[in-house]
Each structure stands twice: as C-alpha cells, then as structure tokens.
Amino acid sequence: MSKIVHPYAHRLIILRDWKSRWFADPKKYVAYLKGDVLIRQYLEKKLRGMYISSIEIERSRKATRFIIKTSRPGLIIGRNGEGATKLKEDILKKMDYLKLPRPEDFKLEIIEVTNPEADAAIVAYMIAEGLEKRMPYRRVIKQVIEKVMQANGVQGARVVLSGRLGGAEIARTEELKRGSIPLQTFRADIDFKRERATLSYGVVGVKVWIYRGKIFADKKNARNAFVNTPASEKGDLKND
C-alpha cells in the first residue's frame, strides 16, 4: 500500500529501454555491473555543468559503446573533437584504475538533445544551477516551469524542492505544478529526475516530473500487419 515507484522503472519495456544493454556470462557479470555503476557516477561528476540528459552503455563480446545525450554537445566535443578524444582516454584510464577489462573496440557517441526543456534531467540541473547561484528559489522554479510548459509536446510539469530553502533554520518542502501528471497510466510518457543543489548552508533536493503526452501503437504498422494477414485469419481478427 502507498508505495512510491520510480516513473522510469514503472515503464521499463512498455515505453523505456534499459540504460545499460548487454549480455554476459556469469563470470563477467559482476565486473560489468560494477563498471557500469562506477563509470556512470564518474562521468556524471566529471560532466556536471554540461547539461547531460543520460548516459547509456552498450556492450557486445568485443565492443563497448558509451552514448552521452546532452543539450550542449559542443562543450563536450570541443574544438576539432579534442574534448571527446580526451574524455575517451579518461574513461579508459578510469577502467584501468578500477581494474576493469579493457574493451577491444571502444566507442564514444555524443548525441544532441533537440528539446532540452522537455527533458527532466536537464531541467533539474537548470533549477539546481539557479539555486547554487543564490537566486530566490520561488523565482527559479516559476521561471523554469513556465519554460517547460512552453516546450513542444509538454502537457504537464511538477517540481518539488526540499531542504533548507532560503537558508532557513528548518528544512521544508516547496512544490509547483502545472498541467496533469498521470503517474498511474502506463502509456503516459513521464520523464523524472532527482538532482542536488549544493549550497553553503546545506544540500537542497530537486525532483522534476515532465509529462509529454500518451504514447500509442503506430496505427500505420498495425494496418500494414492487417493487410498482410492471410484472408482466413482476417475473419478471426475481425470477430475478436
């Protein structure tokens, strides 16, 4: 009763895919899992301030691919790709330091997020950045949520701040909501992210939910599948 479920995990396989995608024999499973967790933490800390949306990891028998999604790819890539090359070397050095097996073929892909105001991770960082610049917290969340609601495809947004807001002696929670957030609807495309704003008087927690409408099956594909179905089976489909 009354359990809170992470909106991302709640929609795995239905709408979302895993952020780490690989198969391994039992002997390598522990090393791969440890590597994914520690390297993702390392990259999130190293790339903080570069508006990172997500870090995805794909592994095959010989190759490993890191996919970094960001709204400002130029900050990571740098001039003539120098930043991306250095980041690739840093990841491999970190693997050696953690005593993880080096992949034979290592690839680093940087993908641009075209609609950053509809991405919960980027929006949460924007709020944390505003708080760390000592801006009034009410103004920060109000300005950000108005930008989010103007973004293409966004139908609802919710922001919750918790901690010593405004430097008060006692911690409290502030919430602002616009539109609808149907958390129990599986086909609802809800993006969620937690973030921390580190201030001189303590840490303020930030939670962001963004509702981007419902996702339905592609009617075109369903129609093509029906057209290509043998006539003997079509009658059964119609009766069903």
C-alpha positions as CSV (number, residue, x, y, z in Angstrom):
1,M,0.0,0.0,0.0
2,S,1.0,3.6,-0.8
3,K,4.4,2.5,-2.3
4,I,6.2,5.1,-4.5
5,V,7.5,3.6,-7.7
6,H,10.1,5.3,-9.9
7,P,8.3,6.5,-13.1
8,Y,11.2,5.2,-15.3
9,A,11.3,1.7,-13.7
10,H,7.5,1.6,-13.8
11,R,7.5,1.9,-17.6
12,L,10.5,-0.3,-18.4
13,I,9.9,-2.5,-21.6
14,I,6.5,-0.7,-22.1
15,L,7.9,2.7,-23.1
16,R,11.5,2.7,-21.9
17,D,14.6,0.7,-22.5
18,W,17.4,-0.2,-20.1
19,K,20.2,2.4,-19.8
20,S,22.7,-0.5,-19.8
21,R,22.3,-3.0,-22.6
22,W,24.5,-6.1,-22.6
23,F,24.6,-9.9,-22.0
24,A,27.5,-11.6,-20.2
25,D,28.4,-15.0,-18.9
26,P,28.1,-15.2,-15.1
27,K,31.9,-14.8,-14.6
28,K,31.8,-11.3,-16.2
29,Y,28.5,-10.1,-14.8
30,V,29.9,-8.6,-11.6
31,A,32.7,-6.8,-13.4
32,Y,30.3,-5.3,-16.0
33,L,27.8,-4.2,-13.4
34,K,30.5,-2.7,-11.2
35,G,32.0,-0.9,-14.2
36,D,28.6,0.5,-15.3
37,V,27.8,1.9,-11.9
38,L,31.2,3.4,-11.1
39,I,31.9,4.8,-14.6
40,R,28.4,6.4,-14.8
41,Q,29.0,8.0,-11.4
42,Y,32.4,9.2,-12.6
43,L,31.0,10.7,-15.8
44,E,28.1,12.4,-14.0
45,K,30.5,14.1,-11.7
46,K,33.0,15.0,-14.4
47,L,30.5,16.3,-16.9
48,R,28.4,18.2,-14.3
49,G,27.6,21.6,-15.8
50,M,27.4,20.3,-19.4
51,Y,23.6,19.7,-19.4
52,I,23.7,15.9,-19.5
53,S,20.4,14.1,-20.1
54,S,21.5,10.5,-19.8
55,I,24.5,8.1,-20.1
56,E,23.8,4.8,-21.8
57,I,26.2,1.8,-22.1
58,E,26.1,-0.9,-24.7
59,R,28.4,-3.9,-24.6
60,S,29.0,-6.8,-27.0
61,R,31.6,-9.5,-26.9
62,K,34.4,-7.2,-28.2
63,A,32.9,-3.7,-28.4
64,T,31.8,-1.2,-25.7
65,R,29.8,1.9,-26.6
66,F,29.0,4.9,-24.4
67,I,26.2,7.1,-25.6
68,I,26.1,10.6,-23.9
69,K,23.0,12.7,-24.5
70,T,23.4,16.4,-23.9
71,S,21.8,19.7,-25.0
72,R,25.2,21.3,-25.4
73,P,27.4,18.8,-27.3
74,G,29.9,21.5,-28.2
75,L,31.0,21.7,-24.6
76,I,32.0,18.0,-24.6
77,I,33.3,17.7,-28.1
78,G,35.5,20.8,-28.0
79,R,37.5,22.2,-30.9
80,N,38.2,19.7,-33.6
81,G,37.0,16.9,-31.3
82,E,39.8,17.3,-28.7
83,G,37.4,17.2,-25.8
84,A,35.7,13.9,-27.0
85,T,39.2,12.3,-27.5
86,K,40.4,13.3,-24.0
87,L,37.1,12.1,-22.5
88,K,37.5,8.8,-24.2
89,E,41.1,8.4,-22.8
90,D,39.9,9.4,-19.3
91,I,37.2,6.7,-19.4
92,L,39.8,4.1,-20.4
93,K,42.2,5.3,-17.7
94,K,39.3,5.0,-15.2
95,M,38.7,1.4,-16.3
96,D,42.3,0.6,-15.7
97,Y,42.3,2.2,-12.3
98,L,39.2,0.2,-11.3
99,K,40.8,-3.0,-12.7
100,L,38.0,-3.5,-15.3
101,P,38.7,-5.4,-18.5
102,R,39.5,-3.0,-21.4
103,P,37.3,-3.5,-24.4
104,E,38.9,-4.3,-27.8
105,D,36.7,-1.7,-29.5
106,F,35.7,1.3,-27.5
107,K,33.3,3.9,-29.0
108,L,32.1,7.2,-27.5
109,E,29.0,8.8,-29.1
110,I,27.7,12.3,-28.2
111,I,24.1,12.9,-29.2
112,E,22.3,16.3,-29.0
113,V,19.0,16.6,-27.2
114,T,16.9,18.8,-29.5
115,N,14.2,19.7,-27.0
116,P,16.0,20.3,-23.6
117,E,13.1,22.0,-21.9
118,A,11.1,18.7,-22.2
119,D,14.0,16.7,-20.6
120,A,13.7,16.2,-16.8
121,A,17.4,15.7,-16.2
122,I,18.4,19.0,-17.9
123,V,15.5,20.9,-16.3
124,A,16.5,19.6,-12.8
125,Y,20.1,20.7,-13.4
126,M,18.9,24.2,-14.6
127,I,17.0,24.5,-11.2
128,A,20.0,23.3,-9.2
129,E,22.3,25.7,-11.1
130,G,19.9,28.7,-10.3
131,L,19.8,27.7,-6.6
132,E,23.6,27.4,-6.5
133,K,23.9,31.0,-7.9
134,R,21.9,32.2,-4.9
135,M,18.8,33.1,-6.9
136,P,15.4,33.1,-5.0
137,Y,14.1,29.6,-5.1
138,R,10.5,30.6,-5.9
139,R,11.5,32.7,-8.8
140,V,13.8,29.9,-10.2
141,I,11.1,27.2,-10.2
142,K,8.5,29.5,-11.5
143,Q,10.6,30.7,-14.5
144,V,11.8,27.1,-15.3
145,I,8.3,25.6,-15.1
146,E,7.0,28.3,-17.5
147,K,9.7,27.5,-20.0
148,V,8.9,23.8,-19.7
149,M,5.2,24.3,-20.3
150,Q,6.0,26.3,-23.5
151,A,8.2,23.5,-24.8
152,N,6.9,21.3,-27.7
153,G,4.8,18.3,-26.6
154,V,4.8,19.0,-22.8
155,Q,1.4,18.7,-21.2
156,G,2.3,18.9,-17.5
157,A,5.2,19.5,-15.2
158,R,5.8,19.3,-11.4
159,V,8.8,20.5,-9.4
160,V,9.5,19.7,-5.7
161,L,12.3,21.3,-3.7
162,S,13.2,20.1,-0.2
163,G,15.8,21.2,2.3
164,R,16.8,24.5,4.0
165,L,15.1,26.7,1.4
166,G,16.3,30.3,1.5
167,G,18.8,29.3,4.3
168,A,16.0,28.8,6.9
169,E,16.9,27.0,10.1
170,I,14.3,24.3,9.5
171,A,14.0,22.2,6.4
172,R,10.8,22.3,4.4
173,T,9.3,21.4,1.1
174,E,8.1,23.6,-1.8
175,E,6.1,22.3,-4.7
176,L,4.9,23.9,-8.0
177,K,2.7,22.0,-10.6
178,R,1.3,22.9,-14.0
179,G,-1.0,20.7,-16.1
180,S,-1.5,17.0,-15.4
181,I,0.9,14.2,-14.3
182,P,-0.9,10.8,-14.7
183,L,1.7,8.7,-12.8
184,Q,-0.5,5.5,-12.8
185,T,-1.1,5.5,-16.6
186,F,1.4,3.1,-18.2
187,R,1.2,4.7,-21.7
188,A,1.8,8.2,-20.3
189,D,5.3,9.4,-21.2
190,I,6.6,10.8,-17.9
191,D,10.2,11.8,-17.5
192,F,11.6,12.0,-14.0
193,K,14.9,13.1,-12.4
194,R,16.4,13.8,-9.0
195,E,19.2,16.4,-8.6
196,R,21.1,18.1,-5.7
197,A,22.0,21.7,-5.3
198,T,25.0,22.0,-3.0
199,L,24.8,25.3,-1.1
200,S,26.9,26.8,1.7
201,Y,24.2,26.1,4.3
202,G,23.4,22.5,3.1
203,V,22.0,20.4,0.3
204,V,18.7,21.2,-1.4
205,G,17.0,18.3,-3.2
206,V,15.3,18.8,-6.5
207,K,12.7,16.5,-8.1
208,V,11.2,17.1,-11.6
209,W,8.4,15.3,-13.4
210,I,7.6,16.2,-17.0
211,Y,4.5,14.7,-18.8
212,R,4.9,14.5,-22.6
213,G,1.6,13.0,-23.6
214,K,0.4,9.5,-24.1
215,I,2.2,7.0,-26.5
216,F,0.0,4.7,-28.6
217,A,1.0,2.0,-31.0
218,D,1.7,3.1,-34.6
219,K,-1.7,2.8,-36.4
220,K,0.1,2.6,-39.8
221,N,2.1,-0.5,-38.7
222,A,-1.0,-2.1,-37.3
223,R,-2.9,-1.5,-40.6
224,N,0.0,-3.0,-42.7
225,A,0.1,-6.0,-40.4
226,F,-3.7,-6.5,-41.0
227,V,-3.3,-6.1,-44.8
228,N,-0.5,-8.7,-44.9
229,T,-2.5,-11.2,-42.8
230,P,-4.0,-14.2,-44.8
231,A,-7.7,-13.9,-45.6
232,S,-8.5,-17.0,-43.5
233,E,-7.1,-15.2,-40.4
234,K,-8.7,-11.8,-41.0
235,G,-12.1,-13.1,-40.2
236,D,-10.9,-14.3,-36.9
237,L,-9.2,-10.9,-36.2
238,K,-12.4,-9.0,-37.0
239,N,-14.6,-11.3,-34.8
240,D,-12.1,-10.8,-31.9
